[in-house]
C-alpha cells in the first residue's frame, strides 16, 4: 500500500505561541483523536493562523521501508492507545536547583573526582544540549524555542541571608551559552569560597570554646551556646522541600505562557 493507513508510533505537536495551553487541553486533544485517522499538512501555518495544537510530524510505529520524512504527509495515520504524543512549545522556562550539600565534597573513588564537579558537569552538558536548535523527528522542521533559565545554588545545612541565585531569567541560545556557563562556574567558585571561609571561622570558634577534642565533639552535637545559636542552619529533612519552594517561586518570576520545568541536580543524599 503506497498511501495506506499507518499506525502512529509518536506524534509531535506544537503549542500555539503566546497562549496558555493547559494539561486539560492537551489531554482533550488526545481523547478526541484516539482511534481516529489523521493526515499531515504539507506546510506549517503561520503564527496568526496557527491552531492551539498543530501537528508537526508523525512517526509510524512500524516504519515501512518506503516511508520517509519527505513523503510523510502522503500517508494517513491512526492514533491508538499505544501512540506517544509529545508536545513542543515556542517558549520554555527552566529552573535548575543545585544541591550544594556537604556530601558533594566527597571524592568519587571510581572516577577520581570530587562529586560537586560531577554535578556541575551534568548541568553543563544539559544546558549545552538544550540550547541547540533541533530537527523535529519525522520532519525537516528546525525548532528553535526560547528558553529562559534561572540557576539557584542551595546549601541545605548552611543558609545565607539571601538565597544564592546565580542566574535569573537568562534567555539562553547557542550564541550565548558559553557566556552563561562561564558565569555559572565563576559564581559557584565564589560561593564555595565564601562557604568555606565562614565554616572555617565557625570551627575556629568551636575550637576556642573548648580545647580538648572529646568535649569539642559533644559541644558540636549538644551545645546550646549562643555562638552556635547564631549560626543559621536547617535540618536535612527540609532540604528537598525548600528546593521545591525556591524552584516554584523562581518559575513564577519567569515569562508566563511558557512550558515550565524544574530540575534538581543532586547526589540524592
N, C-alpha and C positions, 0 to 999 in steps of 0.2 A: 504494500500500500504506500504509494508515493506521498499522498497527502492525507493520511489516515488520522485516527484519534490516538494520541499517546497519553499514557498515564503520567501525570505531573509528579516529579520527584521533589523539586524545590522551586518555589515561586518567590520572585523578588519584586517587592512593591516599594514605591517611592511615595512618601507622605508629602502633602502639599506644603509649600513653604509659607511660613507666617501664620499658619492656622493650627490651633490646638487639636491634635488627633489623639483622643483618649484611647485607653485599652479597650473600652467598650466598643468604640467604633471599629477597632481592628478585629476584635472578636466577632462583631456583627458581619464584617466582610467575609470572614472565614465561614461562618454558618450559612450565609446567603449563597456562597459559591460552592459549598460542599456537595459533592457528587454531581456537579454541573460541568458542562463543556464550555471552554472559553477559547478565544483566539487572540493572538498578539496583534497589536497595531504595528504598521510598518514604520511609523515615525513617533516621536515623543512630542507631546503637547507643550506649548509654551507656558510661561508662568501664569498668564491670565486665564487661559482655557483649561488648565490642568484640573483634574478631578482631585477629590480628597485623597484617594489612594489610586495610584496609577501603576499598572503592571509594566515592569521594565523587561523582565525576561523570565522564561520558564525552562527548567532543565528536566528532560524526561527521566523517569525512574529507570527504565531500561533503554539506555541510549542506543538507538539503531545506527547501523554503520552509515546510512545515507543522511543522517541528521547533522546539522552544523549551525553555528550561531548566525551565519548569514541567511540561512534558509529557515530559521526557527519560526518566523511569522507566517510561514506557509502551512503550518500544521495546527490542528486542534488539540487541546489538552484537557484532560479530565482531572479535576481536583478531588482527591479521595481523602479518607481519614488518615492515610499514611503519608500524605504530602506535607512537606515542611514549608512554612510561609515565613519569609524574612522581610521585615520592614526596615527600609532605609529612610534617613531624614536628611534635609538640607543643612540643619544645624544640630550640633551636639554640645552638651555641657558636661564636663567631666571634672570630678574632684578626686584627687589622689591623697590619701592619708598615709603618711609614712610612720610606721610604728617604731620609734627610736627607744625601745625598751633596753634595759641593761643586758638582756640575753643576746642582743645583737653585737655586743662587744666581744663575744667568744670567738674562737678560731675554729673553722671547719677543717678538721684534720684530714678529710678526704680530698679536699681541693687546696688546702693550704692558704685559705683566705679568711679574712675577718667577715663575719656574717653580714655586717652592715654594708660592706662593699657589694655583696651579692644582691642585697635589696636595692641598692642604687643602680646596679647594672640591670636588674629586671625592669625597673621603672624606665630606665633609659631606652632599653630595647622596645618596650611597649610604646613609648612616645614617638620613637623614630618610625615605627611601623604604621601607627595610626595617622601620622601626619602626611603620609604619602597618598596621592590620588591612586585609585584602584579601578580595575576593569570589572564591571558587574558581570559575574559568571553567566555564560549563555548569551552574551550580547557583545556589542562593540562600544558600549557606553562607558565613558570615563567619568567616574563620580568623584567630585571634589567638594566634600562638605565643609562647612565652617565648624571649627572645633575650638571651644573656649575651655581653658584649663585653669584650675586652681590647685596648688600644691600646698599641703599642710603637713608640718612635721610635729608629731605628737610624742612627747616624752611622758610616759604614764606614771612614773614614780617620782618625777620632779617637775613641778609646774612653774611656769613663769608668770609675771604679772599679766601678760597678754599671750594668747596662743600664737605659736610661731607659724605665720602664713608666709611661705617662701615666695609664692607667685599667686596673683589673684586676677582672674579674668583675662588671661593671655590668649589672644587669637592665634592659634598655632597653625602653621603650614610648613611645607617643605623648605621654604626660603629662610625662615627664622628659627628652625628647630635647633640649630647649633647654638644660637644665642641663648635660647631657653635652657638648654642642657648645661651650658657654662654657668649661667646664673644660678641654677639649682645646685650645682656642685659647689659653687662658692658659698652659697647660703648654708648648705649642710655642714661644710667645713667650719664656718664661723660659729654655727650653733653647737657643734661638737666641742669646739674650743671653749665656748662660754660655759657649757655644762661641766666640762672637765675642771675648769678653774673654780667654779662655785662648789663643786663636790670636793675638790681638794681643800678649799678653805673650811668646808664643813667637817671633814675628817681631822684637819689640824685642830679645830676647836674641840672635837671629841678627845683628841689625844691630850690636850692641855687640861681638860676637865678631870680625867683620871689617868694616872700614869701606867699602871700595870695593865697587861693585856687581858687578863681574866675579867677584871671589873669593866674594862672597855667593852667587851662583848656583852656583858649583862646590861650595861647602860644603853648600848645600841638597841637592844630588844625591849627593855622595860623602863628606861628612864623617862621621867616626866619633867625634865629640866626645862627651863624657859628657853634655852638655846635650841633644843630640838623642837620645841613647840612653835618656834618662829619660822621653821623651815616648812614651806608648803609642800605637802605630799598627798597622793591619793592612793587608794587601795587598788590592787591588781584586778579585783572583780569589776571595778567601774571603768577600767581602761577601754574595753571594747565598746561599752555603751557611750562613753564620751567621744570616741572616734566617730561613731554613728551620728551623734548630736552635732559635732562640728561639721561633718560632711553634709548633713541635710541642710544646715544653716548656710554653708558655702554654696550649695546648689541653688538655694533660693535667691542668692545675690547675683547669679549669672543670668544671661538673657533668657527671657521666657519663650514659650512656643518652640522649645528645642528638646531633643531627646536627652534625658538625664541619666548619668552613670556615676556611681560611687565606687571607687576602687580603693581597697585597703591592702597595703603592702606590708606584710608582717611575717615573722617566723612562727607565729601561732603559739608562742609561749608567753 
